Amino acid sequence: MARWFMILAGLSGAAGVGFSAMAAHALQGQLTAQAVDWVETAGTYLLLHAPALATCAILTRQRQSRRNLVAGILFAAGLAGFSGGLLLLALADIRQAIVIVPVGGTFLLLGWLALASTALTWTRDT
């Protein structure tokens, strides 16, 4: 799973840069202001959570801990739900996607808590 977390980290970072640039330049005047804001927010969250996924990849590779694995899965699912839902709303006008956005946000929050919990199993010298 470490490999997949790192791949997702790179893809999330790249997508975050792309969607943020689109929101700042290409989409102005093409979409409503609300839709552009959704794309910008999706891009920002992809960028903010790419390093978290990379951290999960490194920790999972170094320490075979269930907590690292859970954190990475929560981050991946959270980005799909939160950023993916916002992008579906903004770019495809799929209004039903609104229901997955808060679920994705909850998964992101739980991912951060799971990542923090990984330190509970460390000894003092690590």
C-alpha positions in Angstrom: 0.0 0.0 0.0 2.9 2.4 0.6 3.5 2.5 -3.2 -0.1 3.4 -3.9 -0.2 6.1 -1.2 2.9 7.7 -2.8 1.4 7.5 -6.3 -1.8 9.1 -4.9 0.2 11.8 -3.2 1.9 12.7 -6.5 -1.4 12.6 -8.4 -3.1 14.7 -5.7 -0.4 17.3 -5.8 -0.4 17.5 -9.6 -4.2 17.7 -9.7 -4.2 20.3 -7.0 -1.9 22.5 -8.9 -3.9 22.0 -12.1 -7.3 22.7 -10.6 -6.0 25.7 -8.7 -4.5 27.1 -11.9 -7.8 26.5 -13.7 -9.7 28.3 -11.0 -7.4 31.2 -11.1 -7.2 31.6 -14.9 -9.1 29.3 -17.3 -12.4 29.1 -15.6 -12.9 32.8 -14.9 -16.0 33.9 -16.8 -16.7 30.3 -17.9 -18.4 29.2 -14.7 -20.3 30.9 -11.9 -18.3 32.4 -9.1 -19.5 29.7 -6.8 -18.4 26.9 -9.2 -15.0 28.6 -9.5 -14.7 28.7 -5.7 -15.5 25.0 -5.5 -12.8 24.2 -8.0 -10.3 26.4 -6.1 -11.3 24.7 -2.8 -10.9 21.2 -4.3 -7.5 22.1 -5.6 -6.4 23.6 -2.3 -7.5 20.5 -0.4 -5.7 18.2 -2.9 -2.5 20.2 -2.4 -2.8 20.3 1.4 -3.4 16.5 1.7 -0.8 15.3 -0.8 2.0 15.6 1.8 -0.2 13.7 4.3 -0.5 10.9 1.8 3.2 10.9 1.2 3.8 10.8 5.0 1.5 7.8 5.2 3.5 6.1 2.4 6.8 6.6 4.1 5.4 5.5 7.5 3.7 2.5 6.0 6.9 1.4 4.3 9.0 1.9 7.4 6.6 0.7 10.1 4.0 -1.9 9.1 1.3 -0.4 11.3 -2.4 -0.6 10.9 -2.7 3.0 12.0 -0.6 4.2 9.1 -2.6 2.2 6.7 -5.9 3.4 8.1 -4.7 7.1 7.9 -3.7 6.7 4.2 -7.0 5.0 3.3 -8.9 7.8 5.1 -7.0 10.5 3.3 -7.5 8.9 -0.1 -11.2 8.3 0.5 -11.6 11.8 1.9 -10.0 13.5 -1.1 -12.2 11.5 -3.4 -15.3 12.5 -1.5 -14.5 16.1 -0.7 -12.5 17.3 -3.7 -14.1 14.9 -6.1 -17.6 15.9 -4.9 -16.8 19.6 -5.3 -15.4 19.0 -8.8 -18.5 17.1 -9.8 -20.6 20.0 -8.5 -18.6 22.7 -10.2 -17.6 21.1 -13.5 -20.4 18.6 -14.2 -23.2 20.3 -12.3 -24.1 17.0 -10.6 -26.1 18.4 -7.6 -26.4 15.0 -5.9 -22.6 15.1 -5.3 -23.3 17.6 -2.5 -24.0 14.6 -0.2 -20.5 13.1 -0.5 -18.6 16.4 0.2 -19.2 16.4 4.0 -18.5 12.6 4.1 -15.2 13.2 2.4 -14.4 16.1 4.8 -15.1 13.8 7.7 -12.8 11.2 6.3 -10.1 13.8 5.9 -10.5 14.9 9.6 -10.4 11.2 10.7 -7.3 10.7 8.5 -5.5 13.5 10.5 -6.5 11.9 13.8 -5.4 8.5 12.6 -2.1 9.9 11.5 -1.6 11.5 14.9 -2.4 8.2 16.6 0.5 6.5 14.9 2.8 8.2 17.3 1.1 6.6 20.2 2.9 3.3 19.4 6.3 4.8 19.1 8.9 4.4 21.8 10.7 7.5 23.2 13.8 7.1 21.1 12.0 7.0 17.7 
